[in-house]
């Protein structure tokens, strides 16, 4: 059964720490149980305290200092060990040093120390056995150092990968923000609006599309410049969020146009929200320490009554908004309220034009502009 890649990486990441703890624990237990004097016990306990302090401390210089003190006590306790205990303790100490400290030099130093003192303190042991042990020390020193180096590099590589992933996620987040949010008002833009509408329409629950346009906004740009207009748009976005942001989705469609989406159960909910929006614009906007007033014209289309797709719903809400603008402004109107009269007017106009053309009731009059020198018609005047 194969482990997932993420679990494999985690295991590889924590493996050195597990090796350090297990070897330190085994080494201290061996030392404490193997010494045969109170001095040896004090040295073994000193090694235990300083080596675990070295494991826990984060600072590399302190780690080296504590490890040096621990191994000084450890080396002084070695002569009390039997040759059998010495072999296992030496190998464990090499493993611990190789994985505990970033440099391999302490491991080489410890191995050299063992090669030096073994023939001196255990001279009664057979030469062949000592030679075999010394070869084992050299081989294990190289093996443990290479293994620790591999795991250390792997850990650093994982850290670099983690940092790169964080940077990539941040970059993707910024790109997503640019793609889906308006840079001026920080509101969702047209792309995110359409995605949200598609999501809402897929639920097949009633949805109101409110198309809000600011009345007389051009006056602010003309009088105070585009920077003032930008500030007003930011203030409008903030006011919309404060007024209805908790109950509906707000987006900047373009220019001074905003679209709000509201899931509803009763039409009265939409009317209440529209009235609340209109009331919120009674307070002035402060632009460069001057008061400016603007009012909203709001057109509303409904799903599923008016249309079943996002584009048509926005188009119908836009038409309803322009109907408000052509009349009193500072109000709201449902598309259904203008649909019948508007469609009848369009049908009547089309029929009348067709009838006039067929009856010859439309005559085009124009005065040709003739070039005197050539007699050619160069244009006309109505």
PANUVO-238819 format. One record per residue (C-alpha): residue number from 1; residue in one letter; chain; x, y, z. Coordinates in steps of 0.001 Angstrom, whole numbers, plus 524288, in hexadecimal, padded with zeros to 5 digits. Layout:
<pts>
+-----+------+-------+-------+-------+-------+
!  nr ! rest ! kette !  east ! north !    up !
+-----+------+-------+-------+-------+-------+
! NUM !    A !     A !     X !     Y !     Z !
...
+-----+------+-------+-------+-------+-------+
</pts>
This chain:
<pts>
+-----+------+-------+-------+-------+-------+
!  nr ! rest ! kette !  east ! north !    up !
+-----+------+-------+-------+-------+-------+
!   1 !    X !     A ! 80000 ! 80000 ! 80000 !
!   2 !    X !     A ! 805E8 ! 80CE7 ! 7FBC0 !
!   3 !    X !     A ! 805E0 ! 8188F ! 804E3 !
!   4 !    X !     A ! 80134 ! 82598 ! 7FF51 !
!   5 !    X !     A ! 80C0A ! 82EDB ! 7FB4E !
!   6 !    X !     A ! 8089E ! 83892 ! 80603 !
!   7 !    X !     A ! 809F3 ! 82E26 ! 8108C !
!   8 !    X !     A ! 816C8 ! 82969 ! 80AC1 !
!   9 !    X !     A ! 81C36 ! 8373A ! 80B29 !
!  10 !    X !     A ! 817C7 ! 838FD ! 8192F !
!  11 !    X !     A ! 81E15 ! 82C49 ! 81D76 !
!  12 !    X !     A ! 82AC7 ! 82FF2 ! 81691 !
!  13 !    X !     A ! 82A17 ! 83D58 ! 81CE8 !
!  14 !    X !     A ! 828C6 ! 83856 ! 82AEC !
!  15 !    X !     A ! 831AC ! 82C59 ! 82969 !
!  16 !    X !     A ! 83E21 ! 8339A ! 82DD9 !
!  17 !    X !     A ! 83750 ! 83857 ! 83A46 !
!  18 !    X !     A ! 832B7 ! 82A8F ! 83D44 !
!  19 !    X !     A ! 8408F ! 82552 ! 83B47 !
!  20 !    X !     A ! 8462E ! 82FD2 ! 84447 !
!  21 !    X !     A ! 83C7C ! 82D25 ! 84F40 !
!  22 !    X !     A ! 83D8E ! 81E50 ! 84E75 !
!  23 !    X !     A ! 84C70 ! 81E4A ! 84DE2 !
!  24 !    X !     A ! 84D72 ! 82841 ! 85908 !
!  25 !    X !     A ! 8441E ! 8205A ! 86186 !
!  26 !    X !     A ! 84AF0 ! 8135E ! 85E92 !
!  27 !    X !     A ! 85851 ! 8195A ! 860C2 !
!  28 !    X !     A ! 854D5 ! 81F52 ! 86DED !
!  29 !    X !     A ! 84E77 ! 812A1 ! 8728B !
!  30 !    X !     A ! 85A88 ! 80ADC ! 86E7C !
!  31 !    X !     A ! 863AE ! 81466 ! 87533 !
!  32 !    X !     A ! 85BF5 ! 814E1 ! 881F6 !
!  33 !    X !     A ! 85ABB ! 80618 ! 882A0 !
!  34 !    X !     A ! 868F1 ! 80362 ! 87EC3 !
!  35 !    X !     A ! 870E8 ! 80C34 ! 887C6 !
!  36 !    X !     A ! 87572 ! 80604 ! 8949C !
!  37 !    X !     A ! 878CA ! 811B4 ! 89D40 !
!  38 !    X !     A ! 87245 ! 81DD9 ! 8A2A9 !
!  39 !    X !     A ! 87B87 ! 82637 ! 89A89 !
!  40 !    X !     A ! 8778B ! 81EDE ! 88E44 !
!  41 !    X !     A ! 86928 ! 82088 ! 891C4 !
!  42 !    X !     A ! 86AE5 ! 82F35 ! 893A6 !
!  43 !    X !     A ! 871A9 ! 83008 ! 88672 !
!  44 !    X !     A ! 866E9 ! 827E5 ! 87FF0 !
!  45 !    X !     A ! 85C3A ! 83059 ! 885E7 !
!  46 !    X !     A ! 86387 ! 83CA2 ! 881E1 !
!  47 !    X !     A ! 8643D ! 8377A ! 8740E !
!  48 !    X !     A ! 85599 ! 834AB ! 8745D !
!  49 !    X !     A ! 8520E ! 84267 ! 878F8 !
!  50 !    X !     A ! 85ADB ! 849AD ! 86F81 !
!  51 !    X !     A ! 857C9 ! 84134 ! 863A5 !
!  52 !    X !     A ! 8490A ! 842D2 ! 86528 !
!  53 !    X !     A ! 84AFA ! 85165 ! 86758 !
!  54 !    X !     A ! 852AA ! 85191 ! 85AAF !
!  55 !    X !     A ! 84772 ! 84A9F ! 853B6 !
!  56 !    X !     A ! 83D4C ! 85435 ! 858C0 !
!  57 !    X !     A ! 8449D ! 860EC ! 85660 !
!  58 !    X !     A ! 84269 ! 8678F ! 84923 !
!  59 !    X !     A ! 84E93 ! 87010 ! 8486D !
!  60 !    X !     A ! 85970 ! 86924 ! 840E4 !
!  61 !    X !     A ! 864C8 ! 86F10 ! 848D4 !
!  62 !    X !     A ! 85E3A ! 86AFE ! 855B2 !
!  63 !    X !     A ! 85B93 ! 85D90 ! 84FFB !
!  64 !    X !     A ! 86A21 ! 85BCD ! 84D34 !
!  65 !    X !     A ! 86E23 ! 8609D ! 85ABF !
!  66 !    X !     A ! 86496 ! 857BC ! 861F1 !
!  67 !    X !     A ! 86827 ! 84C09 ! 85972 !
!  68 !    X !     A ! 876B0 ! 84E7A ! 85C10 !
!  69 !    X !     A ! 87466 ! 84EAA ! 86ACA !
!  70 !    X !     A ! 86BF1 ! 84263 ! 869E8 !
!  71 !    X !     A ! 87635 ! 83AF8 ! 86227 !
!  72 !    X !     A ! 88109 ! 83F7F ! 86B3C !
!  73 !    X !     A ! 879D8 ! 838C3 ! 87665 !
!  74 !    X !     A ! 8770E ! 82D30 ! 86D72 !
!  75 !    X !     A ! 8856B ! 82B3F ! 869AE !
!  76 !    X !     A ! 8899D ! 82BFF ! 877F4 !
!  77 !    X !     A ! 87FF9 ! 8213C ! 87B81 !
!  78 !    X !     A ! 8844F ! 8180D ! 8709D !
!  79 !    X !     A ! 88FBC ! 81187 ! 877E8 !
!  80 !    X !     A ! 885F1 ! 80BA6 ! 8818C !
!  81 !    X !     A ! 87F15 ! 80401 ! 876D5 !
!  82 !    X !     A ! 881B6 ! 7F60D ! 872FA !
!  83 !    X !     A ! 88645 ! 7F3B1 ! 86512 !
!  84 !    X !     A ! 8791C ! 7EDC7 ! 86130 !
!  85 !    X !     A ! 871CC ! 7F9BB ! 86615 !
!  86 !    X !     A ! 87BEA ! 802B3 ! 85FEF !
!  87 !    X !     A ! 878F1 ! 7FE10 ! 8520C !
!  88 !    X !     A ! 86A42 ! 80088 ! 852B1 !
!  89 !    X !     A ! 86C0D ! 80D7E ! 859CD !
!  90 !    X !     A ! 875F0 ! 81267 ! 84FC2 !
!  91 !    X !     A ! 86D05 ! 80F64 ! 84442 !
!  92 !    X !     A ! 8615F ! 815E8 ! 84AE2 !
!  93 !    X !     A ! 86980 ! 821F6 ! 84DFF !
!  94 !    X !     A ! 86DC5 ! 82314 ! 83FD0 !
!  95 !    X !     A ! 85F98 ! 82231 ! 83B2E !
!  96 !    X !     A ! 85B7F ! 82C99 ! 844F1 !
!  97 !    X !     A ! 86662 ! 8360D ! 84143 !
!  98 !    X !     A ! 86464 ! 8342E ! 83299 !
!  99 !    X !     A ! 855D5 ! 83783 ! 83354 !
! 100 !    X !     A ! 85646 ! 84174 ! 83E73 !
! 101 !    X !     A ! 86035 ! 84B38 ! 83938 !
! 102 !    X !     A ! 86026 ! 85177 ! 82BAF !
! 103 !    X !     A ! 86EB9 ! 84F16 ! 82993 !
! 104 !    X !     A ! 8752F ! 841C4 ! 82802 !
! 105 !    X !     A ! 881D4 ! 84627 ! 82E94 !
! 106 !    X !     A ! 87D74 ! 8428C ! 83C82 !
! 107 !    X !     A ! 87A3D ! 834D1 ! 8379E !
! 108 !    X !     A ! 887CA ! 83388 ! 83191 !
! 109 !    X !     A ! 88DED ! 838C0 ! 83E0B !
! 110 !    X !     A ! 8867E ! 82EE4 ! 8467F !
! 111 !    X !     A ! 88A42 ! 823AD ! 83D70 !
! 112 !    X !     A ! 8987D ! 827EA ! 83DF8 !
! 113 !    X !     A ! 897D4 ! 8287D ! 84CCE !
! 114 !    X !     A ! 8928C ! 81A88 ! 84D52 !
! 115 !    X !     A ! 89D4C ! 815BD ! 84458 !
! 116 !    X !     A ! 8A72F ! 81C3B ! 84D43 !
! 117 !    X !     A ! 8A289 ! 817D1 ! 85AD6 !
! 118 !    X !     A ! 89DC3 ! 80A12 ! 857CE !
! 119 !    X !     A ! 8AB39 ! 803A4 ! 85679 !
! 120 !    X !     A ! 8AF7B ! 80AFA ! 862D6 !
! 121 !    X !     A ! 8A45F ! 807E8 ! 86C63 !
! 122 !    X !     A ! 8A0C8 ! 7FA7D ! 86722 !
! 123 !    X !     A ! 8AE23 ! 7F571 ! 86396 !
! 124 !    X !     A ! 8AB3C ! 7E82A ! 869A9 !
! 125 !    X !     A ! 8A11C ! 7E575 ! 85F14 !
! 126 !    X !     A ! 8A561 ! 7DD83 ! 8532D !
! 127 !    X !     A ! 8ABD9 ! 7E5BC ! 848B3 !
! 128 !    X !     A ! 8A32B ! 7DFEE ! 83E36 !
! 129 !    X !     A ! 896E6 ! 7E400 ! 845A7 !
! 130 !    X !     A ! 89BF0 ! 7F1BF ! 847B8 !
! 131 !    X !     A ! 89F9F ! 7F2DC ! 8395D !
! 132 !    X !     A ! 891FE ! 7EE34 ! 83544 !
! 133 !    X !     A ! 88BD6 ! 7F807 ! 83E84 !
! 134 !    X !     A ! 89443 ! 80317 ! 83926 !
! 135 !    X !     A ! 8907E ! 7FFA9 ! 82B1F !
! 136 !    X !     A ! 8823B ! 7FF96 ! 82F65 !
! 137 !    X !     A ! 883F4 ! 80D29 ! 8357B !
! 138 !    X !     A ! 8897F ! 8128E ! 828C3 !
! 139 !    X !     A ! 87F09 ! 80C48 ! 8203B !
! 140 !    X !     A ! 873EE ! 8107F ! 8292C !
! 141 !    X !     A ! 87971 ! 81E44 ! 82A5D !
! 142 !    X !     A ! 878F9 ! 81FBA ! 81B84 !
! 143 !    X !     A ! 86BC4 ! 81905 ! 81A3B !
! 144 !    X !     A ! 8651E ! 82101 ! 824F5 !
! 145 !    X !     A ! 86AEC ! 82DBD ! 81FFF !
! 146 !    X !     A ! 8661D ! 82B42 ! 81224 !
! 147 !    X !     A ! 858AC ! 8271F ! 816E6 !
! 148 !    X !     A ! 8576D ! 83318 ! 81F9C !
! 149 !    X !     A ! 85C08 ! 83BB5 ! 81459 !
! 150 !    X !     A ! 85193 ! 835D4 ! 80B8B !
! 151 !    X !     A ! 846A0 ! 837F8 ! 81558 !
! 152 !    X !     A ! 84B68 ! 845BA ! 8185E !
! 153 !    X !     A ! 84B49 ! 8496B ! 809FE !
! 154 !    X !     A ! 83DF6 ! 8432F ! 8086B !
! 155 !    X !     A ! 838D5 ! 84B36 ! 813C6 !
! 156 !    X !     A ! 83E83 ! 857BC ! 80E00 !
! 157 !    X !     A ! 838B0 ! 85447 ! 800C1 !
! 158 !    X !     A ! 82B66 ! 85232 ! 8072A !
! 159 !    X !     A ! 82CA4 ! 85F50 ! 80E09 !
! 160 !    X !     A ! 82FD6 ! 865D6 ! 80117 !
! 161 !    X !     A ! 8243B ! 85F00 ! 7FAB9 !
! 162 !    X !     A ! 81B53 ! 86371 ! 805B7 !
! 163 !    X !     A ! 82011 ! 87173 ! 8040D !
! 164 !    X !     A ! 81E3A ! 870A8 ! 7F548 !
! 165 !    X !     A ! 81085 ! 86B2C ! 7F70A !
! 166 !    X !     A ! 80D3E ! 87661 ! 8002D !
! 167 !    X !     A ! 8124A ! 88036 ! 7F648 !
! 168 !    X !     A ! 80ACF ! 8798B ! 7EB44 !
! 169 !    X !     A ! 7FE52 ! 87980 ! 7F34C !
! 170 !    X !     A ! 80021 ! 887E8 ! 7F62F !
! 171 !    X !     A ! 8027E ! 88AB0 ! 7E7CD !
! 172 !    X !     A ! 7F673 ! 882DD ! 7E3D1 !
! 173 !    X !     A ! 7EEAD ! 88A10 ! 7EE30 !
! 174 !    X !     A ! 7F30D ! 89728 ! 7E8B0 !
! 175 !    X !     A ! 7EFF0 ! 892DB ! 7DAC6 !
! 176 !    X !     A ! 7E28B ! 88E16 ! 7DF0A !
! 177 !    X !     A ! 7E04D ! 89AFF ! 7E5E7 !
! 178 !    X !     A ! 7E3EA ! 8A26D ! 7D97D !
! 179 !    X !     A ! 7DB67 ! 89981 ! 7D11D !
! 180 !    X !     A ! 7CF3B ! 899CF ! 7D9A0 !
! 181 !    X !     A ! 7CF8B ! 8A68B ! 7E140 !
! 182 !    X !     A ! 7CEC6 ! 8B4C0 ! 7DD42 !
! 183 !    X !     A ! 7DBA9 ! 8BB73 ! 7E061 !
! 184 !    X !     A ! 7D541 ! 8C865 ! 7E411 !
! 185 !    X !     A ! 7C9E8 ! 8C46B ! 7ECD6 !
! 186 !    X !     A ! 7CEB5 ! 8B6B9 ! 7F09E !
! 187 !    X !     A ! 7C128 ! 8B1AC ! 7ED42 !
! 188 !    X !     A ! 7BF1B ! 8A580 ! 7E4DB !
! 189 !    X !     A ! 7C02E ! 8A8F2 ! 7D674 !
! 190 !    X !     A ! 7B82A ! 8A4D7 ! 7CAB3 !
! 191 !    X !     A ! 7BEC8 ! 8979A ! 7C94C !
! 192 !    X !     A ! 7BC2F ! 8939A ! 7D74F !
! 193 !    X !     A ! 7AE60 ! 898FB ! 7D62C !
! 194 !    X !     A ! 7AB5E ! 88FFC ! 7CAB1 !
! 195 !    X !     A ! 7B127 ! 8843F ! 7D1BF !
! 196 !    X !     A ! 7A908 ! 88760 ! 7DDBB !
! 197 !    X !     A ! 79CCC ! 88912 ! 7D584 !
! 198 !    X !     A ! 79F00 ! 87BFF ! 7CEE0 !
! 199 !    X !     A ! 7A068 ! 875AC ! 7DC40 !
! 200 !    X !     A ! 79423 ! 87C19 ! 7E17C !
! 201 !    X !     A ! 78C29 ! 878FA ! 7D549 !
! 202 !    X !     A ! 79047 ! 86ABA ! 7D5F8 !
! 203 !    X !     A ! 7897D ! 869F5 ! 7E33C !
! 204 !    X !     A ! 77C9A ! 86D5A ! 7DC57 !
! 205 !    X !     A ! 7784E ! 8760F ! 7E795 !
! 206 !    X !     A ! 772A1 ! 883CC ! 7E5BA !
! 207 !    X !     A ! 77D18 ! 88DF8 ! 7E324 !
! 208 !    X !     A ! 77C34 ! 89CCB ! 7E1CF !
! 209 !    X !     A ! 78617 ! 8A412 ! 7D967 !
! 210 !    X !     A ! 786EA ! 8B267 ! 7DD6D !
! 211 !    X !     A ! 78DBD ! 8BB87 ! 7D3D8 !
! 212 !    X !     A ! 791D6 ! 8C7F4 ! 7DB0D !
! 213 !    X !     A ! 796BF ! 8D418 ! 7D41A !
! 214 !    X !     A ! 79AEF ! 8E0DD ! 7DA94 !
! 215 !    X !     A ! 79369 ! 8ED0C ! 7D699 !
! 216 !    X !     A ! 79B5D ! 8F928 ! 7D2E6 !
! 217 !    X !     A ! 7A839 ! 8F226 ! 7D53A !
! 218 !    X !     A ! 7AE03 ! 8F8E6 ! 7C945 !
! 219 !    X !     A ! 7ACEF ! 905E0 ! 7D07E !
! 220 !    X !     A ! 7B6F7 ! 9015C ! 7DA84 !
! 221 !    X !     A ! 7C0C2 ! 8FDB3 ! 7CFEB !
! 222 !    X !     A ! 7BE6F ! 90A6E ! 7C894 !
! 223 !    X !     A ! 7BF75 ! 91316 ! 7D49B !
! 224 !    X !     A ! 7CA01 ! 90C5D ! 7DC98 !
! 225 !    X !     A ! 7D12E ! 9035D ! 7D339 !
! 226 !    X !     A ! 7D221 ! 8F4AF ! 7D1BD !
! 227 !    X !     A ! 7D952 ! 8F2BA ! 7DEA2 !
! 228 !    X !     A ! 7CDA5 ! 8F842 ! 7E5BA !
! 229 !    X !     A ! 7C4CF ! 8EF5F ! 7DDBE !
! 230 !    X !     A ! 7CD17 ! 8E3A7 ! 7E189 !
! 231 !    X !     A ! 7CC27 ! 8E751 ! 7EFDA !
! 232 !    X !     A ! 7BD6A ! 8E877 ! 7EED8 !
! 233 !    X !     A ! 7BC88 ! 8DAFD ! 7E89E !
! 234 !    X !     A ! 7C48C ! 8D57D ! 7F3D7 !
! 235 !    X !     A ! 7BBA7 ! 8DC3B ! 7FDAC !
! 236 !    X !     A ! 7AF90 ! 8D732 ! 7F69C !
! 237 !    X !     A ! 7B4F9 ! 8C946 ! 7F6ED !
! 238 !    X !     A ! 7B79A ! 8CABC ! 80582 !
! 239 !    X !     A ! 7A9DA ! 8CFED ! 807F0 !
! 240 !    X !     A ! 7A394 ! 8C4FF ! 8001E !
! 241 !    X !     A ! 7AAFC ! 8BAFD ! 80823 !
! 242 !    X !     A ! 7A749 ! 8C17F ! 814E1 !
! 243 !    X !     A ! 798FA ! 8C291 ! 810F5 !
! 244 !    X !     A ! 795D1 ! 8B59D ! 80A55 !
! 245 !    X !     A ! 7A2AB ! 8AE06 ! 8099C !
! 246 !    X !     A ! 79DDF ! 8A42F ! 813AB !
! 247 !    X !     A ! 791E3 ! 8A077 ! 80BB9 !
! 248 !    X !     A ! 79612 ! 8A07F ! 7FD7A !
! 249 !    X !     A ! 7A15C ! 89F44 ! 7F3F8 !
! 250 !    X !     A ! 7A6B1 ! 8AC6D ! 7EF4F !
! 251 !    X !     A ! 7AF25 ! 8AE6E ! 7E33C !
! 252 !    X !     A ! 7B40F ! 8B9BF ! 7DB20 !
! 253 !    X !     A ! 7AF3E ! 8B7B4 ! 7CD47 !
! 254 !    X !     A ! 7B5C6 ! 8C336 ! 7C685 !
! 255 !    X !     A ! 7B7D3 ! 8D1CD ! 7C88B !
! 256 !    X !     A ! 7ADCB ! 8D65E ! 7D280 !
! 257 !    X !     A ! 7A55B ! 8CA37 ! 7D0B1 !
! 258 !    X !     A ! 7A3D5 ! 8BFCB ! 7DB2B !
! 259 !    X !     A ! 79C66 ! 8B2F6 ! 7DAFA !
! 260 !    X !     A ! 796D0 ! 8ACA1 ! 7E71C !
! 261 !    X !     A ! 791B8 ! 89EB5 ! 7E817 !
! 262 !    X !     A ! 78774 ! 89B13 ! 7F20B !
! 263 !    X !     A ! 78162 ! 88DD6 ! 7F4A1 !
! 264 !    X !     A ! 7738F ! 89036 ! 7F95A !
! 265 !    X !     A ! 766C6 ! 889CB ! 7FD1B !
! 266 !    X !     A ! 75D4D ! 89531 ! 7FC47 !
! 267 !    X !     A ! 75E15 ! 8A0D5 ! 7F318 !
! 268 !    X !     A ! 75C69 ! 8A9B5 ! 7FEE9 !
! 269 !    X !     A ! 76A4D ! 8A60B ! 802FF !
! 270 !    X !     A ! 76F95 ! 8ABFF ! 7F662 !
! 271 !    X !     A ! 767A7 ! 8B860 ! 7F805 !
! 272 !    X !     A ! 76C36 ! 8B9DF ! 80615 !
! 273 !    X !     A ! 77A61 ! 8B84E ! 801E5 !
! 274 !    X !     A ! 778E4 ! 8C21F ! 7F6BF !
! 275 !    X !     A ! 772A4 ! 8CC20 ! 7FFDC !
! 276 !    X !     A ! 77D98 ! 8CA2E ! 809B9 !
! 277 !    X !     A ! 7878A ! 8CCAD ! 7FEF9 !
! 278 !    X !     A ! 780C4 ! 8D92A ! 7FAB0 !
! 279 !    X !     A ! 77FFE ! 8DE20 ! 808C3 !
! 280 !    X !     A ! 78E93 ! 8DB87 ! 80ACB !
! 281 !    X !     A ! 791D7 ! 8E531 ! 7FFEC !
! 282 !    X !     A ! 78B1B ! 8F062 ! 80708 !
! 283 !    X !     A ! 797B8 ! 8F2AC ! 80E83 !
! 284 !    X !     A ! 7A1FE ! 8FA4D ! 806F0 !
! 285 !    X !     A ! 7AF3C ! 8F567 ! 80283 !
! 286 !    X !     A ! 7BB18 ! 8FD1F ! 806F2 !
! 287 !    X !     A ! 7C4B8 ! 8FF14 ! 7FBD3 !
! 288 !    X !     A ! 7D072 ! 907B9 ! 7FE87 !
! 289 !    X !     A ! 7C959 ! 90DA9 ! 80A34 !
! 290 !    X !     A ! 7BD86 ! 9111F ! 801E6 !
! 291 !    X !     A ! 7AFEA ! 90B45 ! 80243 !
! 292 !    X !     A ! 7AA8F ! 90475 ! 7F648 !
! 293 !    X !     A ! 79D61 ! 8FE16 ! 7F4B3 !
! 294 !    X !     A ! 799CD ! 8F364 ! 7EB4B !
! 295 !    X !     A ! 78DD7 ! 8EAC9 ! 7EA44 !
! 296 !    X !     A ! 78C03 ! 8DCFF ! 7E501 !
! 297 !    X !     A ! 7835F ! 8D8C0 ! 7D9D1 !
! 298 !    X !     A ! 78082 ! 8CA47 ! 7DB5E !
! 299 !    X !     A ! 77B03 ! 8C0CA ! 7D16A !
! 300 !    X !     A ! 776E6 ! 8B333 ! 7D5B1 !
! 301 !    X !     A ! 77502 ! 8A698 ! 7CE21 !
! 302 !    X !     A ! 7709B ! 899BD ! 7D3FA !
! 303 !    X !     A ! 773D1 ! 88B7C ! 7D1DC !
! 304 !    X !     A ! 76C3A ! 883BA ! 7CD7D !
! 305 !    X !     A ! 7613A ! 88D52 ! 7CA43 !
! 306 !    X !     A ! 768B9 ! 8961A ! 7C0BE !
! 307 !    X !     A ! 77392 ! 88D6A ! 7BB5C !
! 308 !    X !     A ! 77B5A ! 88117 ! 7BDDC !
! 309 !    X !     A ! 78945 ! 88511 ! 7BA5F !
! 310 !    X !     A ! 792CE ! 88EC1 ! 7C056 !
! 311 !    X !     A ! 794DB ! 8974E ! 7B44F !
! 312 !    X !     A ! 78660 ! 89985 ! 7B1E8 !
! 313 !    X !     A ! 783AA ! 89C3F ! 7C040 !
! 314 !    X !     A ! 78E49 ! 8A6AD ! 7C067 !
! 315 !    X !     A ! 78928 ! 8AC68 ! 7B3A8 !
! 316 !    X !     A ! 77B4A ! 8AD2F ! 7B8EE !
! 317 !    X !     A ! 77FCE ! 8B32F ! 7C5DA !
! 318 !    X !     A ! 78777 ! 8BD2F ! 7BDD9 !
! 319 !    X !     A ! 77B3B ! 8C0AD ! 7B60A !
! 320 !    X !     A ! 77366 ! 8C246 ! 7C277 !
! 321 !    X !     A ! 77E0B ! 8CB1D ! 7C801 !
! 322 !    X !     A ! 77DCA ! 8D3DF ! 7BBF3 !
! 323 !    X !     A ! 76F12 ! 8D4AF ! 7BD4C !
! 324 !    X !     A ! 77148 ! 8DA72 ! 7CAEE !
! 325 !    X !     A ! 77BA5 ! 8E3C2 ! 7C5AC !
! 326 !    X !     A ! 7728F ! 8E8D2 ! 7BB0F !
! 327 !    X !     A ! 76849 ! 8EC2F ! 7C51F !
! 328 !    X !     A ! 76A60 ! 8F0A2 ! 7D31B !
! 329 !    X !     A ! 777A0 ! 8EA5B ! 7D618 !
! 330 !    X !     A ! 77AE2 ! 8E6D5 ! 7E446 !
! 331 !    X !     A ! 771CF ! 8DB2E ! 7E435 !
! 332 !    X !     A ! 77034 ! 8CD13 ! 7E03A !
! 333 !    X !     A ! 767E7 ! 8C5CD ! 7D66B !
! 334 !    X !     A ! 765B2 ! 8B79A ! 7D2F6 !
! 335 !    X !     A ! 76790 ! 8B37D ! 7C4E5 !
! 336 !    X !     A ! 75A20 ! 8AD2C ! 7C51F !
! 337 !    X !     A ! 7541A ! 8BAAD ! 7C77A !
! 338 !    X !     A ! 75998 ! 8C011 ! 7BAC9 !
! 339 !    X !     A ! 759C0 ! 8B3B1 ! 7B2A6 !
! 340 !    X !     A ! 74BDA ! 8B3E8 ! 7AD6F !
! 341 !    X !     A ! 74B8A ! 8C251 ! 7A9B0 !
! 342 !    X !     A ! 7593D ! 8C1F1 ! 7A41A !
! 343 !    X !     A ! 756B9 ! 8B5E7 ! 79BD6 !
! 344 !    X !     A ! 749B0 ! 8BB3B ! 7970F !
! 345 !    X !     A ! 75037 ! 8C803 ! 79338 !
! 346 !    X !     A ! 75AED ! 8C0BE ! 78BBA !
! 347 !    X !     A ! 7511F ! 8B7DC ! 784D3 !
! 348 !    X !     A ! 74852 ! 8C37F ! 78153 !
! 349 !    X !     A ! 753E9 ! 8CB5E ! 77C18 !
! 350 !    X !     A ! 75896 ! 8BFEE ! 773CC !
! 351 !    X !     A ! 74AEB ! 8BD76 ! 76E48 !
! 352 !    X !     A ! 748C3 ! 8CBD7 ! 76B47 !
! 353 !    X !     A ! 755B1 ! 8CCD5 ! 7640E !
! 354 !    X !     A ! 752D4 ! 8C0A2 ! 75BFC !
! 355 !    X !     A ! 74545 ! 8C5CC ! 758BA !
! 356 !    X !     A ! 74A76 ! 8D33B ! 754E3 !
! 357 !    X !     A ! 754AA ! 8CD45 ! 74BD8 !
! 358 !    X !     A ! 74ABE ! 8C43B ! 74538 !
! 359 !    X !     A ! 74119 ! 8CF81 ! 74330 !
! 360 !    X !     A ! 74B75 ! 8D8CC ! 73E3D !
! 361 !    X !     A ! 74915 ! 8E204 ! 74988 !
! 362 !    X !     A ! 757A3 ! 8E3F9 ! 74BE6 !
! 363 !    X !     A ! 75E70 ! 8ECD2 ! 74225 !
! 364 !    X !     A ! 76CB5 ! 8F054 ! 742D8 !
! 365 !    X !     A ! 7700A ! 8FE28 ! 73E9F !
! 366 !    X !     A ! 77DFE ! 902B7 ! 73C6E !
! 367 !    X !     A ! 784FF ! 90D7A ! 73512 !
! 368 !    X !     A ! 79079 ! 90880 ! 72D0D !
! 369 !    X !     A ! 79D86 ! 90F85 ! 72DB8 !
! 370 !    X !     A ! 7A2B5 ! 9102D ! 71FCD !
! 371 !    X !     A ! 7B09F ! 91326 ! 71BBF !
! 372 !    X !     A ! 7AF32 ! 91DBE ! 71188 !
! 373 !    X !     A ! 7BB7A ! 91AB7 ! 709D7 !
! 374 !    X !     A ! 7B80C ! 90C53 ! 707D3 !
! 375 !    X !     A ! 7A980 ! 90B9F ! 70A69 !
! 376 !    X !     A ! 7AB94 ! 90064 ! 713EF !
! 377 !    X !     A ! 7A3C4 ! 8FF12 ! 72087 !
! 378 !    X !     A ! 7AD42 ! 8FFEF ! 72BE0 !
! 379 !    X !     A ! 7A37D ! 8FF5D ! 73702 !
! 380 !    X !     A ! 7961A ! 903C2 ! 73B5F !
! 381 !    X !     A ! 78F53 ! 90C1C ! 74547 !
! 382 !    X !     A ! 782BC ! 90836 ! 74C14 !
+-----+------+-------+-------+-------+-------+
</pts>
